[in-house]
Amino acid sequence: MSLTASLQVVRMFARLVGRVPIGHLWYLFRRMRDEKPHRFDGQIRVNTFFPPYPSQAFDRFCQAVIDRRRVPYSTYLAVTDECPYSCGHCSYAGRAGGELSDDQLLEVVEQIKGLGTCTLGLTGGEPLLRDDLERLIEAAAPEMVCVIFTTGHRLDARRALRLAASGVSCVTVGIESADAATHDLVRQGPGSFAEAEDAVLACQQAGIYTAISTVGTREKIATGELEAIHQLGTRWGVGEFRLLTPVATGGWTRCGAAMLSADELQVLIDFHVQHNRSGDGPAVASFACLESDALFGCGAGFHHLFIDATGQVRPCDLTPLSLGDVTSEPLEDIWERMGEFFSLPRCGCLMRRISDDLADADDDALPLPREQSEVICPRRGPEEPLPEAYRRLYRDGSPPVNRPPE
């Protein structure tokens, strides 16, 4: 990390000095050497795990850390289950169909804001199939920033201008391969690569911060595809490359072999570090690194939340457990009840831990209803180790507070 970037990071987190343990701040500052802070439109971006600085969303993130509140820093909301493509690895594949009305979604966004969320992710299915997406983005402001996760379908110049006017913080376009034919084959949609490229260009011309994402499979590791996609992002001029970790869920339900070994996860971590330290190309945000035991661990149900297209509230978008229905009870009540299971973040992926318990579940019954989900969902024991960043945050004995902001 350059001297300029170091000074930017110090400025971002200066308000935490004296208000959280110094060991926590020093550890995170040293770990920032593995990130690539960069400027876009007058704001500092580390990656889309953090809200941009300055912003009200970043302010509420810092305040939640100071207050030691159990807050879903990021909440992802599936606004539809429909998608024009049929990717075999889709994490939403096979889930119950349906979607909420415009008014219901607006109410859900207000309830998410009430929990203290800083980053609202709009996903699906293909979220751009909904014409009311801009209304949701506007409703989220200014306390939350919005990130859209899309295939790029129908994202032309006109739609990009609408999204920019609504105040979207980032548009992330999924890329299956740097090779157009391979990408189209995975998507099962001829022309899908060209559509994704056009979407990135349209967003950039509209002044929107853009990112690309892919799932870091062992095949992509072995063939050098990850490097090729990063180079593609460099040529396209995107700000960030989100590198997801394979999970046996959705289209990969009961495909435990798809999940990476510890050595393979280390390859993704090394990729994150090496490219962020190189100074070339987009910043890399690898889940294997950021959600490792050495950093923030698994935040499912603690600092992350997912609400599917039918209103089922789930610990994360990869875990097919429903712990409540936002259409029948307040989200705040569901979130507080989830604190019984997610009192602190965990070491290790929750889905990896419970995948065997889901082996006999009927695909058509996922996500499991609340009664079954609460049986399967493990309560976090007080003896379990904390991810390192949280171990340092709570080392003074101050536990997280399970309540929304005042």
N, C-alpha and C positions, 0 to 999 in steps of 0.2 A: 504494500500500500504506500503510495507516494506521500510526501510531506503535505501536499495540498489536501489529499483525501483524508489524511490523519486529522488535520485541523477541522475539516468538515464534520468528521465523526465526533470529535470532541465537542464541537458546537452543538450538534444534534442532541447529545446526551448530557450536556452540562447541567441541566436542571435536576438530574438524578443524584448529583454529587451531594453527599451528606444526608441523603434521604433513603438510600439503599446501601447495603454493605459494600465497602470499597473493594473487597475481594471479588465481588460479583462484577462490578464495573470494570475492574482491571482485567479480569478473565475475558470478558466480552470484547474489550478493546484489543487485547492481543489476538483474539480469534478473528477480528476484523481484517487482519492481515490476509486472511483467506477469502475476503470478499472484494468487490470492485465498486465502491461508491462512485457514482457518476451523476452529472447534472443533466436535467431535462426541463426545459421551459421554466427555469428559475427555481426548480426544486432539486433536492438531493435524493437520489434513489440508491438504495442498497440492493434490494431485490423486492419482489412482490410479497414476500413474507412480512415486510415492514411497510407501513404507510409512508408516503413521501414526506420529506421535511422541506419547508414548513407546511403544516396543514392542521386543521382541527382534529383530524383523525389521528395524526401523530401525537398531538397533545393528549388526547384521551388514552392512547396507548401508554404513554409515559405515566399518566396519573394512575392508571390501573396497576402498573408495576409498583409505584410508590405506595399505593394503598394496599398492596398484596391481595388484590381482589381476584377471585376465580372468574375470569371473563373470557368469552369466546372472541379472542382478538380477531379471528377470521371466521365468518359464517358463510357457507356456500349454500345457495338456494337454486334448486333445479326448477326452472320456470316452465318446462315442458318435457315430456318424455319422447317427443317426436324427433326424428333425425333422418335426413335424406340418405345417410350412409349406414353401412353394416359392418363396422370394424369388429373383428373377432375378439379383440381384447377389451372392448368397451366395458367400463366398470358399471355402467347403468343398464347393460343388456339384461333382458329377462325380468325386469322389475315391473311391478303392477302399473297398469296404464292409468291415464287421467291427468288432469291438471287443474289448478285453481283458477278462479275468475280474476279479472283485472282488479276488482275491488278487494278480493281476498288477498291477493299478492301485495297490494299496497298496505293492507293492514299488517301482514306478516313482516314487511320491511320495517314498519314502525315499531313492531315488537322486538325485532332484531336490534334495532337502534337502541331500544330501551335497556337491553342487556349490557350495553357498553361496547358492542362490536366496533372495530376500527376499519376492517376491510370486508366488504360484501362481495362475494364471488357469485356471478350469475352464470349458471351452467344449465345442463340438460342431460340428455337430448341436445338439440341445437337451439340455443337461446334466441338466436336471431330470427327464428321462425315466428316469434311473438312481436307484433307491431307496437306493443305497449312497453317495450323494454326501456325506452328513454324515460318514461314516467317513473319507473322504478329507480332509475339512476338519479333522477332529480329529487325523488323522495328521500333518498339515502343521504343526500348532502345536507349540511356540510360536515356532519359528525363522522360520516363513513365515506371512504373512497370505494369506487366500484371497479372490479376487474371482470371482464367478460372472457369466458373460455369457449372458443368457437372453432368450427372446422373452416370457417371463412365463407360458408355457403351464403350466396346472395349479398355479400358485403361489398357493395359497389361504392362509388364515390358519393352518391347521394345519401346512402345510409351512413357512411362514415361521417359526413358533415352533420347529420342528425345526432349521431353519438357524441361527436365533439361538442356540439352545442348543449347537450344534456350534462356535460361535465364528466364523462367517463375517465377514469384514471389510467386504465390500461386495457388493451385488447390483446389477448393471447391466442394465437392460432396454432392448432395442433399440426405437427408434421410427422409423417410416418417414415419418410425416407427422403434423402436429398435427391434421389433419382425419381423422376416424375412417374415413370411406369410402375415402379415398385410401390410408391405412395398410392397410386390409383388402384393397384391390385389389393392392397390392404384395406382401403376404404370401400372397395367394391363399387367404385364410381369413376368412370372415365372422365377426365378433365378436372378431377378434384384437386390435383396439385396446382394446376394453373389458377383455379379459383382461389386457393389459399394464398398463392403469390400475389394475385390481384388484390386480395383483401388486405394484405400487409401494406402494399403500395398505397391503396386508397386511404388507409388509416394514417400513414405517414404524411400524405399530402394534406390530410385534414388536421394535422398537428397533434395526433394521438400517439401517446407512448405505446410502442408495440413490443411484443415478445412472441417467441415461438416455444413450443413444448413437444416433448416426445417421451415415450416410455423406454427406459434404459434396459432393454432385454439383454440376455447373454449373447444372443445372435448379433445384436448391434455392437456389443462390446467386442466380440470376436472378429467381426468384419470391418471394423473401423468406421461404422456408420455414424457413431456419435460424433466423431471428429468431422465427418463430412457434413452433418447437419449444423454443427457449430460454424463451419466455414460458410455454409449457406446463409446462416444468420448474419455473418460478417458481411457477405456480399449484399444482403438485403438491408443492412444497416439497422437491425433491430437492437433494442436496448438490453434484452435479457433472453437467455436460453434456460427454460425450466426443464429439469431432467427428473422425470418421475421414476418411481421404483415399482417394478411389477408386483402385483398382489393377486392372490387367487380369489377373485371376486368377479361379479358380473359375467362376462363371456368366458372368463377363466375360472369360474366356480369349480371347485374340486380338482383344479389343475395345480396342485401344490408344487409340481416340478418347475413351474414358471417362476417361482420366487427364488431370489438369488441367495447364494451362499455368502458367508461372512467375507470370504476373499473377493467375491464378485462385487459385493457392496463397497468394499474398499477401493475397487477400481473406479467406481462412480465418485467416491469421495476424493480420490486423487485427481480425477478429471476436473472436479469442481475447483480444487485448490490450485492446480497447475494453470488452468486457463484464467482464473481470476488474478493470479499473480503475474501473468505474462504481459498484461496490458493491451492485448490485441483482441478485437472482437467483442461480442456481447458478454455481459456478466453472466455467470453460470449460477443457477440456484438449484442445487441437487438435493432432493429430499433425503437421500442416503447420508448426506453430510449434515444438513440442518436439523434433521430429526434423529440424529445419532445420539447414543447415550452420552457422548462427549459434549453435546450442546443442549438442545431443547427436548429431545426424546419424543415420545408419542404424545401428542396433545389432544388426542381424541376425547371429547367430552370434558376437557379442561380448558384448553385455549383454542379449540376448534370445534365447530358444530356444522351439521349438514341437515337441511330440510329438503325432502324430495318433492317431486311434482304433485304428489297427492296430499302433502302436508305432514307426512311422517317425519318425526324428529329423530335423527340418528347421530351417533357419536362422531362419525366422519363419513365422507362420501364412499368409502370403500368397505364399510362395515354394515351388512344388511340386518341390523337390529333396530327396531323401532321402540323408542322409550316414551312415546306420546304422540298425540295428533294435535297439531296446532289449530286445526279447525274445530276442535271440541273442547279445548282448555287453553288457558293463557300460556304462552311460551315461557314466561318467567317461572311459572309453577313447574313446568316440565324441566327447565334448566336446574332449578334448585333441587328437585328430586334426583336428577342425574348426579348431583354432588355426592350421593350415597355411594356411587360406583366410581366416580372420578374426582376424588377429593384432592388429588395431586397428579401431576403428569407421571408417565411411566417410562421405564427403560424397555425398549423392545416394542415392536409393532403389535397393537391390540389384535388386528385381524390375523396375524401370524399365530398369535396365542390361541385364538378361538376357532381356527379354521377346521380342526378335527371335529369340534362340536357341531359344526354346520354340515358335515359330510352327508348326513341322512336327511337333511331338510329338502322339502319339495321346492324346486326352483320357482314354481308358480306362486309359492307362499311367501316369497321374500319381498321386502324385509319381514322378518318374523314379527308377530304381534307382541305387544308390550309384555304380556305374561310370560311367554317363552323367552323373550329377549332378556328379561331380568333374571331368569334362571341361568342362562348361558353367560351373561355378562359378569366377569369377575370383579368383585369389589377389591379396591386397591388396599392391600395390607399395610399397616404402619411400618412394618419391618422392611418393606421393599425399598431398594435403593432409588434415589432420585437421579435424573439426568444431571450432568455436572453443572450446567448453568443454574438450575433450580436449587441444587444442593447449596450453592454459594449464596443464592438469594435468600434462602430460608435458614441459613446457618445461625442466625441470631435467635432462632426459635419462634419467629413470627409465622404462624400458619396462614394460608390464604383465607380470605373472607368470602363466603359463599352468598354474596348479595349483589344486586345491581347497583350502579352508581346512583348517588343522590340526585 
